[in-house]
């Protein structure tokens, strides 16, 4: 079973370089922080951000799923190339 905490092959597994991976990780993590931030503000002041935490969460999931779909497509293309060889 793979270790999900430490994986020195992670960049290779996701077919990414260090800085590209760092950009996506920071982008997704920062976006994810907006969900609780707007949610806490809405909890205290219900007239602010009535549906924003929900919308951000949906957008975040869509971003992550698109990223994983791109990776899956890349892996499938690599697998086809290997089978042809």
Buried (B, 14 or more C-beta within 10 A) or exposed (E): EEEEEEEEEEBEEBEBEEEEBEEBEEEBEEBBEBBEBBBEBBEEEEEEBEEBBBEBBEEBEEBBEEBEEEBEEEEEEEEEEEEEE
